Amino acid sequence: VEYQNNNHHLEMKPDHALILFRIIQECINNVIKHSRAKKIVLAVHENSDSIEVKVSDDGIGFREKDIYDGSGLKSMANRAKIINADFNIKSQENKGTDITVLYRKKNYGKD
């Protein structure tokens, strides 16, 4: 796993951070279980108004129409909704998968 991060301390509510951690955990678990990837990249980038987390792999991917067939992907999308984050999946057969979560810091002050 390659890890990229432009900040060592992310500004988030602790309960939101836990949810984001669980999304990342499920992403990596799915890659290990299903993708046959040789490489996983976890990139976390923060700017003044958002935090973007992207998990990419070079595995077998899947068809776009099958994106939400798995319970793990549905669970990640539902967790992202809880913290009002955008959740995006891009995948191509035999070309890998990118999962991106965009958390806007304006959500930081909300319960």
C-alpha positions in Angstrom: 0.0 0.0 0.0 1.3 3.4 -1.0 0.2 6.3 1.3 0.1 9.9 0.2 -0.8 12.7 2.6 -0.3 16.4 2.4 -1.2 17.0 6.0 -0.5 15.0 9.2 -3.5 16.4 11.2 -6.9 16.5 9.5 -9.5 18.9 10.8 -12.6 16.9 11.4 -15.1 16.0 14.1 -14.0 12.8 15.8 -17.2 10.9 14.9 -16.8 12.0 11.3 -13.1 10.9 11.3 -14.2 7.5 12.6 -16.7 7.1 9.8 -14.1 8.2 7.2 -11.7 5.6 8.7 -14.3 2.9 8.4 -14.9 3.8 4.7 -11.1 3.6 4.0 -10.9 0.3 6.0 -13.8 -1.2 3.9 -12.1 0.0 0.6 -8.8 -1.7 1.4 -10.6 -4.8 2.6 -12.5 -5.0 -0.7 -9.3 -4.6 -2.7 -7.6 -7.4 -0.8 -10.6 -9.7 -1.0 -11.8 -9.1 -4.6 -9.5 -7.1 -6.9 -6.3 -9.2 -7.3 -4.5 -5.9 -7.2 -0.7 -5.7 -7.1 -0.8 -2.0 -5.9 -3.1 0.0 -3.7 -2.7 3.8 -3.3 -4.4 5.6 -0.4 -4.2 9.4 -1.0 -5.5 11.9 1.5 -5.4 15.5 0.5 -6.6 18.5 2.5 -7.2 22.0 1.4 -8.9 25.0 3.2 -12.4 23.7 2.6 -12.3 20.0 2.0 -10.6 16.7 2.6 -10.4 14.2 -0.3 -9.6 10.6 0.3 -8.9 8.4 -2.7 -8.3 4.6 -2.7 -7.0 3.4 -6.1 -6.0 -0.1 -7.2 -4.6 -1.8 -10.3 -6.8 -4.9 -9.9 -9.4 -6.5 -12.1 -12.1 -3.8 -11.7 -15.7 -4.4 -12.5 -18.5 -3.3 -14.8 -20.0 0.1 -14.0 -23.5 -1.4 -13.9 -22.4 -3.8 -11.1 -21.0 -1.0 -8.9 -23.6 -1.3 -6.1 -24.1 -5.1 -6.2 -21.8 -5.6 -3.3 -22.8 -4.8 0.3 -19.4 -3.3 1.0 -19.8 -0.6 -1.6 -23.4 0.2 -0.4 -22.1 0.4 3.1 -19.4 2.8 2.1 -21.8 5.0 0.2 -24.2 5.0 3.2 -21.5 5.9 5.6 -20.4 8.8 3.3 -24.0 10.1 3.4 -24.0 10.2 7.2 -21.2 12.8 7.1 -22.6 14.6 4.0 -19.6 13.5 1.9 -19.6 12.8 -1.8 -18.8 9.2 -2.7 -17.7 8.3 -6.2 -16.6 5.0 -7.8 -14.9 4.6 -11.1 -14.0 1.2 -12.3 -13.1 -0.6 -15.6 -12.7 -4.3 -16.1 -9.1 -5.2 -16.0 -8.0 -1.6 -15.3 -8.7 -1.2 -11.6 -10.9 0.9 -9.4 -10.8 4.4 -7.9 -13.0 5.2 -4.9 -13.1 8.9 -3.8 -14.7 10.4 -0.8 -14.9 14.2 -0.7 -15.6 15.6 2.8 -16.4 19.3 3.0 -15.2 21.0 6.1 -18.4 23.0 6.3 -19.7 19.7 7.7 -17.2 20.0 10.6 -19.5 22.1 12.7 -22.7 20.1 12.1 -24.0 17.2 14.3 
